[in-house]
Amino acid sequence: MLGVVVWCDAAAVGAVIWCDDHAQLAYFKACESRSGPQTRLHVGDLVQFSVRERSGVRFARDLRILAKDVMPRLPEALHAAAAQAVPARAAPRLRSVG
C-alpha cells in the first residue's frame, strides 16, 4: 500500500499515515516493525508498506520511504477541508397542529 505521513514523532520513530485506499489511517512504530531505526520519517513523505490489522486498528509494517517531502502541506489541507465541510443538517422541528 502507498501512503503519506501526516504526523510523526521523531523521538519514538512513530507516524500516522494517510493511506491511498482512503480507508482508516495506519499507525507506524519502528520498534514494532522490521523497518528498523534507520527509517527517519517526516511529514509529507511518500511511503510504501504492508498493513496488519489488530482489534480494528491498522498498523503499517515493512515501511519504505519512496520519496521525501512529497506533500508537506497535506495535514494543513486536510484540516482546512474539514473546517469547510458542510455541517450535518439539524433534524426538522416538529410542531403541533390543531
C-alpha positions in Angstrom: 0.0 0.0 0.0 1.1 3.6 -0.5 0.5 6.5 1.9 1.7 9.9 3.0 2.9 10.7 6.5 0.6 13.2 8.1 2.1 13.1 11.6 5.4 11.8 13.0 7.3 11.6 16.3 11.0 11.5 15.5 11.9 10.6 19.1 9.7 7.5 19.2 10.1 6.8 15.4 6.3 6.6 15.1 3.9 8.0 12.5 0.4 8.3 11.3 -0.1 7.6 7.6 -2.9 8.6 5.3 -3.5 5.6 3.0 -4.1 5.5 -0.7 -7.3 3.5 -0.3 -8.8 6.4 1.7 -9.9 4.0 4.5 -8.6 4.2 8.0 -5.3 5.7 8.8 -2.4 3.4 9.5 -0.1 3.7 12.6 3.6 3.0 12.4 6.1 2.3 15.2 9.6 1.4 14.2 10.0 -0.8 17.3 7.1 -3.0 16.2 8.2 -3.2 12.5 11.0 -4.8 10.6 11.7 -1.4 9.0 14.2 -0.7 11.8 15.5 2.5 13.3 17.1 3.7 10.0 13.6 4.8 8.9 13.6 8.6 9.5 10.2 9.8 8.7 9.0 13.4 8.1 5.5 14.8 7.4 4.8 14.7 3.7 7.0 11.6 2.9 5.5 9.2 0.4 5.9 5.6 1.8 5.1 2.1 0.8 4.1 -0.5 3.4 2.1 -3.6 4.3 -0.8 -3.4 6.6 -1.7 -5.5 9.6 -5.0 -5.0 11.4 -5.4 -5.7 15.1 -8.6 -5.0 17.0 -9.9 -2.8 14.2 -6.7 -0.6 14.0 -4.4 -0.6 11.0 -0.7 -0.8 11.6 2.0 -0.2 8.9 4.8 -2.7 8.6 7.8 -3.1 6.4 7.7 0.6 5.7 9.9 2.0 2.9 10.3 5.7 2.0 9.7 6.2 -1.7 10.1 9.9 -1.8 10.9 12.6 0.7 8.8 15.8 1.2 6.2 15.0 -1.5 3.2 16.5 0.3 4.5 18.5 3.3 1.3 20.6 3.5 -1.2 17.7 3.5 -2.0 17.9 7.2 -3.0 21.6 6.8 -5.0 20.8 3.6 -6.9 18.1 5.4 -7.6 20.4 8.4 -8.8 23.2 6.1 -11.1 20.8 4.2 -12.6 19.5 7.5 -13.2 23.1 8.6 -15.1 23.8 5.4 -17.1 20.6 5.4 -20.8 21.1 5.3 -22.3 20.7 8.7 -24.9 18.0 9.2 -28.4 19.1 8.8 -30.4 19.7 12.0 -33.3 17.4 12.5 -36.6 19.2 11.5 -38.6 20.6 14.3 -42.0 19.2 14.8 -44.8 21.4 15.8 -48.3 20.5 16.9 -51.1 21.2 14.5 -54.6 21.7 15.6 
